[in-house]
Amino acid sequence: MSQRERARFGSFVAHRYERAGITVFVVAIPIRAVSTLLPIPNPAEPFHGNRRVDAAHAEGFARYWQKNRRWAAPPLLLDTMYPLSGDFDERLRTEGAASGVLSLPDNAREVLEILDGQHRILGWHLAAEEVDAGLASSRRAIGTAHVLGDAGASRSGREALARFEALERRLDAEYVTLEIFEGIGLDEHRQFFSDIATNAKGINKSVMTAFDQRGMVNRVAAQIAASHPLVLGLVDFEKDRTAGSSENFLSAKNVGDIIRATAIGFESRAAQKREALLEEANVRAVTLHFLDVLTDEVSDLAAIPLRSRSVADVRARSLVASATVVRCLAGAFRLVAVDGIEECRPVVNADGEELFRRLLRRLDAMWGFPLDPRWLDTGYFPHAGSKAPSSRSQDLKGLTLALGEWASHGGPVRAR
């Protein structure tokens, strides 16, 4: 029996055991079978017994699976009131567990409920639909090219067909694990869903930066954290924020934000697309150059690499130790001193760099507390006792633009 036939008829090798008084089945199914056997969440409607699925998140998982031959995902967790034990053909028993063949019912989509994994399920469903559509369209393109005698179009069609055929083979050859709880009604299903969400500890962006090296910004952040004197040994890879008495200058998340501010831009959607195209070496060089300029021109920051003042001491005395301020300075540096972003090869413009250096020299007397009235004039600091500006996205953008204007006009405006 082929893998497609197994997916269609729904008979799979499975293990059965008891956990906390619940019968649990563990079964691996081809990814192709996800679309045919499991309920498919609808982003337009709240899912029965679960939260509304996020279409963009599911699409992102589909892209992740398509792009990575080596991928990782936890098991899909489901439950049911259907008596699966009646369709389990036990073949082998060891202490506490049995192995055999489980036949899922023809109406599996109706009797199975998703406890965890709805975005992965929808993602694989979308991937399978895209593969099927891609196979059909590339075959039509090849046929049309043949009729027209268009060798270039024929070659492009064959390349597309080969790509979709490879994904089709993966849909049939790669398996995902299901854990299915038997005898779980709606009330207990909802309680278990809440328990899973309550007990799960999400990964923050700093830890993600440390571990996820697929993204260009994360790779550059790790390289900068390990090399530039201003941040060497002073980056927190566990927490997203550094404040108060922390001896870390920045978090790994902060470093990533600074890289994006320096070399990519404000617009998140455009930035995500652009990030994949930017030359990594250029991004790293521009960000390192920005940090060099800060160290050269800001006396409070120059003390950090020398270890003549602690980070906590600088933070207590100077606004420039705020990660939010450094991020806005990075954005202003991009506005006045970085060219080539649209061409995906950011480089520092010498004339713009001098404008920015001049700004930093003129700001050097303004970093202390209490805040200089000119900072309050911007409207981006909550009150005179603030140690940092507002971090709302619009305020970040506004302060960045204000700093860029200050650089272009020779310095900050006078307080009214």
C-alpha positions as CSV (number, residue, x, y, z in Angstrom):
1,M,0.0,0.0,0.0
2,S,1.4,3.4,-1.0
3,Q,1.9,6.3,1.4
4,R,-1.0,8.1,-0.3
5,E,-3.3,5.1,0.2
6,R,-2.3,4.8,3.9
7,A,-3.1,8.5,4.3
8,R,-6.5,8.0,2.6
9,F,-7.5,4.9,4.6
10,G,-6.0,6.1,7.9
11,S,-4.3,3.0,9.3
12,F,-1.0,3.6,11.0
13,V,1.5,2.1,13.4
14,A,0.6,3.4,16.9
15,H,1.5,3.1,20.5
16,R,-1.1,3.1,23.3
17,Y,-0.5,3.8,27.0
18,E,-2.2,5.3,30.1
19,R,-1.2,8.7,31.4
20,A,-2.9,10.3,34.4
21,G,-5.9,8.0,33.9
22,I,-6.2,9.0,30.2
23,T,-5.6,6.6,27.3
24,V,-3.1,8.2,24.9
25,F,-2.3,7.1,21.3
26,V,0.9,8.1,19.7
27,V,1.0,7.8,15.9
28,A,3.1,9.2,13.1
29,I,1.3,10.2,9.9
30,P,2.7,11.6,6.6
31,I,2.4,15.4,6.3
32,R,0.1,14.8,3.3
33,A,-2.4,13.1,5.7
34,V,-2.7,16.2,7.9
35,S,-4.9,17.8,5.3
36,T,-7.1,14.7,4.8
37,L,-7.4,13.4,8.4
38,L,-7.3,16.4,10.8
39,P,-9.7,19.3,11.2
40,I,-8.4,22.4,9.4
41,P,-8.7,25.7,11.3
42,N,-10.4,28.6,9.5
43,P,-8.8,31.9,10.2
44,A,-12.1,33.7,9.5
45,E,-13.8,32.0,12.5
46,P,-13.0,31.1,16.1
47,F,-12.1,27.4,16.1
48,H,-14.3,25.1,18.2
49,G,-12.6,24.7,21.6
50,N,-9.6,26.7,20.6
51,R,-8.6,30.3,19.9
52,R,-8.9,31.9,16.5
53,V,-6.0,30.9,14.2
54,D,-3.6,33.5,12.9
55,A,-3.4,33.1,9.1
56,A,0.0,34.9,8.9
57,H,1.5,32.7,11.5
58,A,0.3,29.6,9.7
59,E,1.6,30.9,6.4
60,G,5.0,31.6,8.1
61,F,5.2,28.0,9.3
62,A,4.4,26.8,5.8
63,R,7.3,28.8,4.4
64,Y,9.5,27.5,7.2
65,W,8.8,23.9,6.3
66,Q,9.1,24.5,2.5
67,K,12.5,26.2,2.9
68,N,14.1,23.8,5.3
69,R,14.9,20.2,4.6
70,R,15.9,19.8,8.2
71,W,13.1,21.2,10.4
72,A,11.8,20.7,13.9
73,A,8.3,20.8,15.3
74,P,6.7,19.3,18.4
75,P,3.9,16.7,18.1
76,L,0.4,17.8,17.3
77,L,-1.9,17.3,20.4
78,L,-5.5,16.2,19.8
79,D,-8.3,14.7,21.8
80,T,-11.6,12.9,21.0
81,M,-14.6,11.3,22.5
82,Y,-14.5,8.7,19.7
83,P,-13.6,5.2,21.1
84,L,-10.3,4.8,19.3
85,S,-9.4,1.7,21.4
86,G,-12.1,-0.2,19.4
87,D,-10.0,0.3,16.2
88,F,-6.6,-0.5,17.7
89,D,-5.2,-3.8,16.6
90,E,-2.7,-4.6,19.4
91,R,0.4,-6.5,18.1
92,L,3.0,-6.2,20.9
93,R,2.7,-5.4,24.6
94,T,5.5,-4.2,27.0
95,E,5.1,-3.1,30.5
96,G,2.7,-0.1,30.5
97,A,2.4,0.2,26.7
98,A,1.1,-1.6,23.7
99,S,2.1,-1.3,20.0
100,G,-0.1,-2.1,17.0
101,V,-2.1,-0.6,14.2
102,L,-4.6,2.2,14.7
103,S,-7.3,2.8,12.1
104,L,-8.6,6.4,12.3
105,P,-12.3,6.7,11.4
106,D,-13.5,8.0,8.1
107,N,-14.9,11.0,9.8
108,A,-11.7,11.8,11.7
109,R,-12.0,15.5,10.8
110,E,-15.3,15.6,12.7
111,V,-14.4,13.6,15.8
112,L,-10.9,14.9,16.5
113,E,-10.3,18.2,18.3
114,I,-7.1,20.2,18.3
115,L,-5.5,20.9,21.7
116,D,-2.2,22.2,20.4
117,G,-0.7,22.7,17.0
118,Q,-3.5,24.4,15.0
119,H,-1.0,26.8,13.2
120,R,1.2,23.9,12.2
121,I,-1.9,22.0,10.9
122,L,-3.1,24.9,8.9
123,G,0.4,25.6,7.7
124,W,0.9,22.1,6.3
125,H,-2.6,22.3,4.8
126,L,-1.6,25.5,3.0
127,A,1.7,24.0,1.9
128,A,-0.1,21.0,0.4
129,E,-2.5,23.2,-1.5
130,E,0.3,25.4,-2.8
131,V,2.2,22.3,-4.0
132,D,-0.8,20.9,-5.8
133,A,-1.5,24.2,-7.4
134,G,2.1,24.6,-8.3
135,L,2.3,21.2,-10.0
136,A,-0.8,22.0,-12.1
137,S,0.4,25.5,-13.1
138,S,3.9,24.4,-14.0
139,R,2.7,21.6,-16.1
140,R,0.3,23.9,-17.9
141,A,3.2,26.4,-18.4
142,I,5.4,23.6,-19.9
143,G,2.6,22.6,-22.3
144,T,2.0,26.2,-23.4
145,A,5.7,26.8,-23.9
146,H,6.0,23.6,-26.0
147,V,3.1,24.8,-28.3
148,L,4.7,28.2,-28.7
149,G,8.2,26.9,-29.1
150,D,9.4,29.1,-26.2
151,A,12.5,27.5,-24.9
152,G,13.0,29.9,-22.0
153,A,9.5,29.5,-20.7
154,S,9.8,25.7,-21.1
155,R,13.0,25.7,-19.0
156,S,11.4,27.9,-16.3
157,G,8.4,25.6,-16.2
158,R,10.6,22.5,-15.8
159,E,12.5,24.2,-13.0
160,A,9.3,25.1,-11.2
161,L,7.9,21.6,-11.8
162,A,11.0,20.0,-10.3
163,R,10.8,22.2,-7.2
164,F,7.1,21.3,-6.6
165,E,7.7,17.6,-7.3
166,A,10.4,17.7,-4.6
167,L,8.0,19.3,-2.2
168,E,5.4,16.7,-3.1
169,R,7.8,13.9,-2.3
170,R,8.4,15.5,1.1
171,L,4.7,15.7,1.8
172,D,4.5,11.9,1.4
173,A,7.9,11.0,2.9
174,E,8.1,13.2,6.0
175,Y,6.0,12.4,9.0
176,V,4.6,14.3,11.9
177,T,3.7,12.8,15.3
178,L,0.2,13.0,16.8
179,E,-0.7,12.5,20.4
180,I,-4.4,11.7,20.8
181,F,-6.2,11.7,24.2
182,E,-9.2,9.3,24.2
183,G,-12.4,10.1,26.1
184,I,-12.0,13.9,26.4
185,G,-15.2,16.0,26.3
186,L,-15.5,19.7,25.5
187,D,-15.3,21.0,29.1
188,E,-12.1,19.0,29.8
189,H,-10.7,19.9,26.4
190,R,-11.1,23.6,27.2
191,Q,-9.5,23.0,30.6
192,F,-6.5,21.2,29.0
193,F,-6.1,24.0,26.4
194,S,-6.0,26.5,29.2
195,D,-3.5,24.3,31.2
196,I,-1.2,24.1,28.2
197,A,-1.3,27.9,27.6
198,T,-0.8,28.6,31.3
199,N,2.2,26.3,31.8
200,A,4.0,27.1,28.5
201,K,6.9,29.5,28.9
202,G,7.4,31.5,25.7
203,I,10.8,32.2,24.3
204,N,11.7,35.9,24.4
205,K,13.4,37.8,21.6
206,S,16.8,37.8,23.2
207,V,16.9,34.0,23.6
208,M,15.6,33.8,20.0
209,T,18.4,36.0,18.8
210,A,20.9,33.7,20.6
211,F,19.6,30.5,19.2
212,D,18.0,31.2,15.9
213,Q,20.8,31.8,13.4
214,R,18.7,31.4,10.2
215,G,17.9,35.1,10.2
216,M,20.6,37.5,9.0
217,V,20.0,40.1,11.8
218,N,20.4,37.4,14.5
219,R,23.7,36.3,13.0
220,V,25.0,39.8,12.8
221,A,23.8,40.5,16.4
222,A,25.7,37.5,17.7
223,Q,28.9,38.6,15.7
224,I,28.7,42.2,17.0
225,A,28.0,41.1,20.6
226,A,31.2,39.0,20.4
227,S,33.4,41.6,18.8
228,H,32.7,45.3,19.4
229,P,34.3,46.8,22.5
230,L,31.2,48.8,23.4
231,V,29.1,45.7,23.9
232,L,31.6,42.9,24.3
233,G,30.6,40.9,27.4
234,L,27.8,43.4,28.1
235,V,24.9,41.8,26.1
236,D,22.1,39.9,27.9
237,F,21.0,36.9,25.9
238,E,18.4,35.8,28.5
239,K,16.3,39.0,29.0
240,D,14.8,41.5,26.6
241,R,15.4,44.5,28.8
242,T,18.4,45.9,30.7
243,A,17.7,48.6,33.3
244,G,18.6,49.8,36.7
245,S,21.5,48.0,38.3
246,S,22.0,45.6,35.4
247,E,25.7,45.4,34.3
248,N,24.7,44.5,30.8
249,F,24.5,47.5,28.5
250,L,22.1,46.0,26.0
251,S,20.0,42.9,25.5
252,A,20.3,40.7,22.4
253,K,16.9,42.0,21.3
254,N,18.2,45.6,21.7
255,V,21.2,44.7,19.4
256,G,18.9,43.3,16.8
257,D,16.7,46.4,17.0
258,I,19.8,48.6,16.6
259,I,20.9,46.6,13.5
260,R,17.5,47.1,11.9
261,A,17.4,50.8,12.8
262,T,20.9,51.3,11.3
263,A,20.6,49.3,8.1
264,I,17.0,48.5,7.3
265,G,14.3,51.0,8.4
266,F,11.0,51.6,10.1
267,E,8.5,49.8,7.9
268,S,8.2,46.3,9.4
269,R,6.8,44.5,6.4
270,A,9.1,46.1,3.9
271,A,12.0,45.5,6.4
272,Q,11.3,41.8,6.7
273,K,11.4,41.4,2.9
274,R,14.4,43.6,2.6
275,E,16.3,41.8,5.4
276,A,16.4,38.6,3.3
277,L,18.1,40.5,0.4
278,L,20.6,42.7,2.2
279,E,24.2,41.9,2.0
280,E,25.2,40.6,5.5
281,A,28.7,41.9,5.4
282,N,27.5,45.4,4.6
283,V,24.9,45.3,7.4
284,R,27.6,44.2,9.9
285,A,30.1,46.8,8.7
286,V,27.5,49.7,8.9
287,T,26.4,48.7,12.4
288,L,29.9,48.3,13.7
289,H,30.7,51.8,12.2
290,F,27.8,53.3,14.0
291,L,29.0,51.8,17.3
292,D,32.5,53.1,16.6
293,V,31.1,56.6,16.1
294,L,29.1,56.4,19.4
295,T,32.3,55.3,21.2
296,D,34.3,58.1,19.6
297,E,31.9,61.0,20.2
298,V,29.9,60.2,23.4
299,S,32.1,60.6,26.5
300,D,29.7,58.6,28.7
301,L,29.8,55.6,26.3
302,A,33.6,55.9,25.8
303,A,34.0,55.0,29.4
304,I,32.3,51.6,29.0
305,P,34.9,49.8,26.9
306,L,37.7,51.2,29.2
307,R,35.8,49.9,32.2
308,S,36.5,53.2,33.9
309,R,32.8,53.5,34.7
310,S,30.3,50.7,35.2
311,V,27.3,50.3,32.9
312,A,25.0,50.8,35.9
313,D,26.7,54.0,36.8
314,V,26.5,55.4,33.3
315,R,22.8,54.4,33.1
316,A,22.1,56.2,36.4
317,R,23.8,59.4,35.2
318,S,23.2,59.5,31.4
319,L,20.2,59.3,29.0
320,V,22.5,57.9,26.3
321,A,22.7,54.6,28.2
322,S,19.0,54.0,27.4
323,A,18.7,51.2,24.8
324,T,15.7,53.1,23.3
325,V,17.9,56.2,22.8
326,V,20.7,54.2,21.2
327,R,18.1,52.6,18.9
328,C,16.8,56.1,17.9
329,L,20.4,57.3,17.4
330,A,20.9,54.3,15.1
331,G,17.9,55.3,13.1
332,A,19.1,58.9,12.8
333,F,22.5,57.6,11.7
334,R,20.8,55.7,8.9
335,L,18.8,58.7,7.8
336,V,21.8,61.0,7.5
337,A,24.8,58.8,6.9
338,V,23.8,55.4,5.3
339,D,23.3,55.0,1.5
340,G,22.5,51.9,-0.6
341,I,19.8,50.4,1.5
342,E,17.4,50.1,-1.4
343,E,20.1,48.5,-3.4
344,C,20.6,46.0,-0.5
345,R,24.2,47.1,0.0
346,P,24.2,49.7,2.8
347,V,27.4,51.8,3.1
348,V,28.3,54.8,5.2
349,N,28.4,58.2,3.5
350,A,31.3,60.2,4.8
351,D,29.6,63.6,4.6
352,G,26.5,62.3,6.4
353,E,28.8,60.7,9.0
354,E,30.4,64.0,9.8
355,L,26.9,65.6,10.2
356,F,26.1,62.8,12.7
357,R,29.4,63.2,14.6
358,R,28.8,66.9,14.9
359,L,25.3,66.2,16.3
360,L,26.8,63.8,18.9
361,R,29.4,66.4,20.0
362,R,26.7,69.0,20.5
363,L,24.5,66.5,22.4
364,D,27.4,65.5,24.7
365,A,26.3,68.1,27.3
366,M,22.7,67.1,27.1
367,W,22.7,63.5,28.2
368,G,22.6,64.1,32.0
369,F,19.7,64.1,34.4
370,P,17.4,65.9,35.0
371,L,16.4,66.0,31.4
372,D,17.5,69.0,29.3
373,P,14.3,71.0,28.3
374,R,15.1,70.4,24.7
375,W,14.4,66.7,25.1
376,L,11.0,67.5,26.7
377,D,10.3,69.8,23.7
378,T,10.3,66.8,21.4
379,G,7.2,65.5,23.1
380,Y,8.6,61.9,23.2
381,F,9.5,61.9,26.9
382,P,6.7,61.3,29.4
383,H,7.9,63.8,32.0
384,A,11.0,65.6,33.3
385,G,12.0,62.7,35.5
386,S,12.1,60.2,32.6
387,K,15.2,58.1,32.2
388,A,14.2,57.1,28.7
389,P,11.8,58.2,25.9
390,S,8.5,56.5,25.1
391,S,9.1,53.1,23.4
392,R,5.8,53.1,21.4
393,S,6.5,52.5,17.7
394,Q,5.2,55.9,16.6
395,D,7.3,57.7,19.3
396,L,10.4,55.8,18.4
397,K,9.9,56.9,14.8
398,G,9.2,60.4,15.8
399,L,12.3,60.8,18.0
400,T,14.4,59.2,15.3
401,L,13.1,61.7,12.7
402,A,13.7,64.6,15.2
403,L,17.3,63.5,15.7
404,G,17.8,63.2,12.0
405,E,16.5,66.8,11.6
406,W,18.8,68.0,14.4
407,A,21.8,66.4,12.6
408,S,20.8,68.0,9.3
409,H,20.3,71.4,10.9
410,G,23.5,71.5,12.9
411,G,22.2,70.6,16.3
412,P,19.1,70.5,18.6
413,V,16.6,73.3,18.7
414,R,16.5,75.6,21.6
415,A,13.9,75.1,24.3
416,R,10.9,77.4,24.0
